[in-house]
C-alpha cells in the first residue's frame, strides 16, 4: 500500500500480513509513516495505491468491519485483528 499527500509520500510500497494470537509492533523513526499505516488499518484513511483487508474486508468507512474488530477484541481478550493483509 502507498499513501501520498499531494507531493509528499508518507508510506510507499508497504506490504505485510498479521497473524492471530501474536503480538505485533510497528516501529520506526519520527515521520516514518507509523501513524499513517495505523489510520489506514483502522479505516480512518485510505491508501492512494494498493489495498487493505481486515477480516477480508476493506476497513475504510466500513462499520461492519469496525464492529467485527471490536467484538473480536472483546471476545478474545486482546486480539484485535484476525489476519489482516496490506498490499
C-alpha positions, 0 to 999 in steps of 0.5 A: 500500500502507498499513501501520498499527500499531494507531493509528499509520500508518507508510506510507499510500497508497504506490504505485510500480513498479521497473524492471530494470537501474536503480538505485533509492533510497528516501529520506526523513526519520527515521520516514518509513516507509523501513524499513517499505516495505523489510520489506514488499518483502522479505516480512518484513511485510505491508501492512494495505491494498493489495498487493505483487508481486515477480516477480508474486508476493506476497513475504510468507512466500513462499520461492519468491519469496525464492529467485527474488530471490536467484538473480536477484541472483546471476545478474545481478550486482546486480539484485535485483528484476525489476519489482516493483509496490506498490499 
